Amino acid sequence: MITTYFSTRAFVSSLRKYLKLERDSDESKILKRRVGPFLVDNERRKELSIRIGCADTDDYSRVFALPKSGKNGHFETMIQLDDAEMLKIQQVCNSNDGLLHFQAVTEDNDPRVFAGVSHLIPAEGWSIISDIDDTVKITGVGDKKALLRSTFMEEFKQVPGMSELYQKWSKELNAKFHFVSSSPWQLWLELESFLSNVGFPQATYHLKPIRLKDRTLLDLWKNPLEAKIAVIESILDGFPQRNFILVGDSGEKDPEVYGEIARRHPNQIHGIYIRNVIEVTGEEERYSLAFEGVNPSIWALFTKPEDIELPVTVLESMQDVKS
């Protein structure tokens, strides 16, 4: 068990020295903001209830008690609402955004609001499963120092054209989006805020669960192949009637991950697009192995989003959505 615990000040100071940052620089301020969520005190066996329904009125809502928090401070459970309840919530709360809103129940004298959303995804339709780093956000995963700087010391930068592409798919395919990444969950708030602000559609986020206090910290350096396959398969298994497009990059293991997913779920995967960040042709042995047994018409490398040409089956579906 890893028991070492760094204070925010000590952790920031160590990284600042490693990257030779001035104490009062803008980069140091971003660093302190980004590492903060990694160093919060996770509390186990705490009890919490959430209220599902209208956030600003008591006209209609239901309260659910969650199981006690785990050692990482997270709560995990399944809450079921039938169609009639869902319809009533949407009607009474005037909610047509495809989201189910909820918030934590606090003491009467506690003015704080802790709100969240759950995505309402139909059983059938199109979903986009997308990587984040070097797919929609410029990160520099292949260079460790560049990776540290872009993750902890610089404002995030989007890959040009990707938000426009995803918005197009959102409208023309009525697609839902799922970001699956090896980034630690502590970066979720910053990532979600950034991607929303630059115009990406609403999405579910599936990030890596880690803690600085135990062995999960070592998962940051594990091969992402098995973990990412497991997460993507959980999404596919949850929506067996939906069609999927996978988008990633050539910097790490996305070709291998997506190729394996396509072999296991050939009826659900209709497109695989790999952003070319290391100047390859797709003829290399790596790609022959990664996409062995996969229909060659459904996968492609791309440099610019406008280079992507969707398969005929997807284009036909676009026409169905428009009609």
C-alpha positions as CSV (number, residue, x, y, z in Angstrom):
1,M,0.0,0.0,0.0
2,I,1.3,3.5,-0.9
3,T,0.9,5.6,2.2
4,T,3.0,8.7,1.2
5,Y,0.8,11.8,1.0
6,F,2.1,15.0,-0.5
7,S,0.6,18.4,0.5
8,T,-0.5,20.6,-2.4
9,R,2.3,23.0,-1.7
10,A,5.0,20.3,-1.7
11,F,3.6,18.6,-4.8
12,V,3.4,21.8,-6.7
13,S,6.9,22.8,-5.6
14,S,8.4,19.6,-6.8
15,L,6.8,19.8,-10.2
16,R,7.7,23.5,-10.5
17,K,11.4,22.7,-9.8
18,Y,11.4,19.8,-12.3
19,L,10.0,22.1,-15.0
20,K,11.9,25.2,-13.9
21,L,8.9,27.4,-13.4
22,E,8.8,30.7,-11.6
23,R,6.8,30.7,-8.4
24,D,4.4,33.5,-9.5
25,S,4.1,32.6,-13.1
26,D,0.8,31.9,-14.9
27,E,2.0,28.3,-15.4
28,S,2.5,27.9,-11.7
29,K,-1.0,29.1,-11.0
30,I,-2.5,26.6,-13.5
31,L,-0.4,23.9,-12.0
32,K,-1.8,24.6,-8.5
33,R,-5.3,24.5,-9.9
34,R,-4.9,21.3,-11.8
35,V,-3.2,19.3,-9.0
36,G,-5.7,20.3,-6.3
37,P,-8.3,17.6,-7.0
38,F,-5.5,14.9,-6.7
39,L,-4.8,15.9,-3.2
40,V,-8.3,16.2,-1.6
41,D,-9.0,13.9,1.4
42,N,-11.1,11.0,0.2
43,E,-13.5,9.8,2.9
44,R,-14.8,6.3,3.0
45,R,-18.1,5.0,4.5
46,K,-19.9,8.4,4.3
47,E,-23.6,8.5,3.6
48,L,-25.3,10.7,1.0
49,S,-28.6,11.1,-0.6
50,I,-29.4,12.7,-4.0
51,R,-32.6,14.4,-5.2
52,I,-33.6,13.6,-8.8
53,G,-35.9,16.0,-10.5
54,C,-36.3,19.8,-10.7
55,A,-33.4,21.6,-9.2
56,D,-35.2,24.8,-8.4
57,T,-38.6,23.5,-7.4
58,D,-40.2,20.8,-5.2
59,D,-43.0,20.3,-7.8
60,Y,-41.6,16.8,-8.6
61,S,-38.5,15.1,-7.3
62,R,-37.5,11.8,-5.7
63,V,-34.8,11.3,-3.1
64,F,-32.5,8.2,-3.2
65,A,-30.1,7.2,-0.4
66,L,-26.8,6.0,-1.9
67,P,-24.7,3.2,-0.4
68,K,-21.7,4.3,1.8
69,S,-18.8,5.7,0.0
70,G,-15.8,3.5,-1.0
71,K,-12.2,4.0,0.1
72,N,-11.8,6.4,-2.8
73,G,-14.7,8.6,-1.5
74,H,-16.8,7.6,-4.5
75,F,-20.4,6.4,-4.5
76,E,-21.5,3.7,-6.9
77,T,-25.0,2.3,-7.3
78,M,-27.8,1.8,-9.9
79,I,-31.1,3.7,-9.7
80,Q,-34.0,2.7,-11.8
81,L,-36.8,5.0,-13.0
82,D,-39.6,3.7,-15.2
83,D,-40.8,5.4,-18.4
84,A,-43.7,7.1,-16.7
85,E,-41.5,8.7,-14.0
86,M,-39.0,9.9,-16.5
87,L,-41.7,11.5,-18.7
88,K,-43.2,13.2,-15.6
89,I,-39.9,14.6,-14.5
90,Q,-39.2,16.0,-18.0
91,Q,-42.7,17.5,-18.3
92,V,-42.8,19.0,-14.8
93,C,-39.2,20.2,-14.9
94,N,-39.5,21.4,-18.5
95,S,-36.3,19.5,-19.3
96,N,-35.7,18.8,-23.0
97,D,-31.9,18.7,-23.0
98,G,-31.5,15.0,-23.0
99,L,-30.1,15.1,-19.4
100,L,-31.5,13.9,-16.1
101,H,-30.6,16.5,-13.4
102,F,-29.9,15.6,-9.8
103,Q,-28.2,17.2,-6.8
104,A,-26.9,16.1,-3.4
105,V,-29.3,16.6,-0.4
106,T,-27.6,18.9,2.2
107,E,-28.6,20.1,5.6
108,D,-31.3,22.8,5.7
109,N,-28.8,25.5,6.8
110,D,-26.2,24.5,4.1
111,P,-26.4,26.8,1.1
112,R,-24.0,24.8,-1.0
113,V,-25.3,23.1,-4.2
114,F,-23.7,19.9,-5.5
115,A,-25.3,19.1,-8.9
116,G,-24.8,16.5,-11.5
117,V,-26.4,15.1,-14.6
118,S,-27.1,11.7,-16.1
119,H,-27.3,11.3,-19.9
120,L,-30.5,9.9,-21.4
121,I,-29.4,7.7,-24.3
122,P,-32.0,5.8,-26.4
123,A,-31.6,2.1,-26.9
124,E,-31.1,2.6,-30.6
125,G,-29.1,5.2,-32.6
126,W,-25.5,6.3,-33.1
127,S,-22.8,6.9,-30.6
128,I,-19.3,8.2,-30.9
129,I,-16.6,6.8,-28.6
130,S,-13.7,9.2,-28.6
131,D,-10.2,9.5,-27.0
132,I,-9.2,12.9,-25.6
133,D,-5.5,13.4,-25.6
134,D,-4.1,14.2,-29.1
135,T,-7.5,13.3,-30.6
136,V,-9.6,16.3,-29.6
137,K,-7.0,18.0,-27.2
138,I,-3.4,18.7,-28.1
139,T,-1.4,17.0,-25.4
140,G,1.9,15.6,-26.8
141,V,1.6,12.2,-25.2
142,G,4.8,10.9,-26.9
143,D,7.0,13.5,-25.1
144,K,6.9,13.2,-21.3
145,K,7.9,16.8,-20.5
146,A,5.5,18.1,-23.1
147,L,2.8,15.9,-21.7
148,L,3.4,17.2,-18.2
149,R,3.3,20.8,-19.4
150,S,0.2,20.5,-21.5
151,T,-1.6,18.6,-18.7
152,F,-0.7,20.6,-15.6
153,M,0.8,24.0,-16.7
154,E,-0.9,25.2,-19.9
155,E,-4.4,26.1,-20.8
156,F,-5.8,23.3,-22.9
157,K,-5.8,23.6,-26.7
158,Q,-8.2,21.8,-29.0
159,V,-7.3,20.0,-32.1
160,P,-8.5,22.3,-34.9
161,G,-11.8,21.3,-36.5
162,M,-12.7,18.4,-34.2
163,S,-15.4,20.3,-32.3
164,E,-17.0,21.2,-35.6
165,L,-16.9,17.6,-36.8
166,Y,-18.5,16.3,-33.6
167,Q,-21.2,19.0,-33.8
168,K,-21.9,17.9,-37.3
169,W,-22.3,14.3,-36.3
170,S,-24.4,15.4,-33.4
171,K,-26.9,17.1,-35.8
172,E,-26.7,14.8,-38.8
173,L,-26.6,11.5,-37.0
174,N,-28.3,12.6,-33.8
175,A,-25.2,11.0,-32.2
176,K,-24.4,10.7,-28.5
177,F,-20.8,11.0,-27.4
178,H,-18.6,9.1,-24.9
179,F,-15.1,10.3,-24.1
180,V,-12.9,7.3,-23.0
181,S,-9.4,8.3,-21.9
182,S,-6.5,7.2,-19.8
183,S,-6.5,10.7,-18.2
184,P,-7.1,10.5,-14.4
185,W,-10.7,11.3,-13.2
186,Q,-9.3,14.2,-11.2
187,L,-9.0,16.2,-14.5
188,W,-12.7,15.7,-15.3
189,L,-13.9,19.1,-14.3
190,E,-11.2,20.9,-16.2
191,L,-11.6,18.7,-19.3
192,E,-15.4,18.9,-19.3
193,S,-15.3,22.7,-18.9
194,F,-12.7,23.1,-21.6
195,L,-14.4,20.8,-24.2
196,S,-17.8,22.4,-23.5
197,N,-16.4,25.9,-23.9
198,V,-14.8,25.2,-27.2
199,G,-18.0,23.8,-28.7
200,F,-17.9,20.0,-28.2
201,P,-21.3,18.3,-27.7
202,Q,-22.3,17.1,-24.3
203,A,-20.7,13.7,-23.5
204,T,-20.3,11.0,-20.9
205,Y,-16.7,10.8,-19.5
206,H,-14.9,7.6,-18.7
207,L,-11.6,8.4,-17.1
208,K,-9.0,6.4,-15.1
209,P,-9.7,6.0,-11.4
210,I,-6.5,6.7,-9.4
211,R,-5.5,7.8,-5.9
212,L,-2.2,9.1,-4.8
213,K,-2.5,7.1,-1.6
214,D,-2.6,3.5,-2.9
215,R,-1.5,1.3,-5.8
216,T,-4.0,2.7,-8.2
217,L,-1.5,5.5,-8.7
218,L,0.7,3.0,-10.6
219,D,-2.2,2.5,-13.1
220,L,-1.2,5.9,-14.7
221,W,1.7,4.1,-16.3
222,K,0.1,0.8,-17.2
223,N,-0.5,-0.3,-20.8
224,P,-3.9,1.3,-21.6
225,L,-4.8,-1.6,-23.9
226,E,-6.7,-3.9,-21.4
227,A,-8.3,-1.1,-19.3
228,K,-9.6,0.8,-22.3
229,I,-11.0,-2.3,-24.0
230,A,-12.9,-3.1,-20.8
231,V,-14.4,0.4,-20.6
232,I,-15.4,0.5,-24.2
233,E,-16.9,-3.0,-24.0
234,S,-19.0,-1.9,-21.0
235,I,-20.5,0.9,-23.1
236,L,-21.2,-1.5,-26.1
237,D,-22.7,-4.1,-23.8
238,G,-24.9,-1.5,-22.2
239,F,-26.3,-0.4,-25.6
240,P,-26.3,-3.6,-27.8
241,Q,-28.7,-2.0,-30.4
242,R,-26.7,1.2,-30.9
243,N,-24.2,1.7,-33.7
244,F,-20.7,3.1,-32.9
245,I,-17.9,5.1,-34.5
246,L,-14.5,5.1,-32.7
247,V,-12.2,8.0,-33.0
248,G,-8.6,8.1,-31.6
249,D,-5.0,8.8,-32.5
250,S,-1.9,7.0,-33.5
251,G,0.2,8.2,-30.6
252,E,-0.5,5.4,-28.2
253,K,-2.7,2.2,-28.4
254,D,-5.9,3.4,-30.0
255,P,-5.4,1.4,-33.2
256,E,-4.8,-1.8,-31.3
257,V,-7.7,-1.1,-28.9
258,Y,-10.2,-0.2,-31.6
259,G,-9.1,-3.1,-33.9
260,E,-9.7,-5.6,-31.0
261,I,-13.1,-4.0,-30.3
262,A,-14.1,-4.3,-33.9
263,R,-13.2,-8.0,-34.0
264,R,-15.2,-8.7,-30.9
265,H,-18.2,-6.5,-31.9
266,P,-18.3,-6.4,-35.7
267,N,-22.1,-5.7,-35.9
268,Q,-21.8,-2.6,-33.7
269,I,-18.7,-0.9,-35.1
270,H,-19.2,1.0,-38.3
271,G,-16.3,3.4,-38.4
272,I,-12.8,3.7,-36.9
273,Y,-10.8,6.9,-37.5
274,I,-7.2,7.4,-36.2
275,R,-5.7,10.9,-36.1
276,N,-2.2,10.6,-37.6
277,V,0.1,12.3,-35.1
278,I,3.3,10.5,-35.9
279,E,3.3,10.7,-39.7
280,V,2.6,7.1,-40.6
281,T,1.0,5.8,-43.8
282,G,-1.2,3.0,-42.4
283,E,0.8,0.4,-44.4
284,E,3.1,-0.3,-41.5
285,E,3.1,-3.7,-39.9
286,R,1.6,-2.2,-36.7
287,Y,-1.6,-1.4,-38.6
288,S,-1.8,-4.7,-40.4
289,L,-1.7,-6.4,-37.0
290,A,-4.0,-3.9,-35.3
291,F,-6.7,-4.2,-37.9
292,E,-6.2,-7.9,-38.9
293,G,-9.6,-9.3,-39.7
294,V,-11.3,-5.9,-39.7
295,N,-13.2,-4.8,-42.8
296,P,-10.7,-2.3,-44.4
297,S,-13.5,-0.1,-45.5
298,I,-14.4,1.0,-42.0
299,W,-11.1,2.3,-40.7
300,A,-8.8,5.1,-41.9
301,L,-6.1,7.5,-40.8
302,F,-6.8,11.2,-41.0
303,T,-4.8,14.4,-40.5
304,K,-7.6,16.9,-40.7
305,P,-11.1,16.2,-39.6
306,E,-12.4,17.2,-43.1
307,D,-10.5,14.2,-44.5
308,I,-12.8,11.7,-42.8
309,E,-15.1,9.9,-45.3
310,L,-17.9,8.0,-43.5
311,P,-18.9,4.6,-44.9
312,V,-22.0,4.3,-47.1
313,T,-24.0,2.7,-44.3
314,V,-23.4,5.7,-42.0
315,L,-24.3,8.2,-44.8
316,E,-27.5,6.3,-45.4
317,S,-28.3,6.6,-41.8
318,M,-27.7,10.4,-42.0
319,Q,-30.4,10.6,-44.7
320,D,-32.8,8.7,-42.5
321,V,-32.2,11.1,-39.6
322,K,-32.8,14.1,-41.8
323,S,-36.0,12.6,-43.2
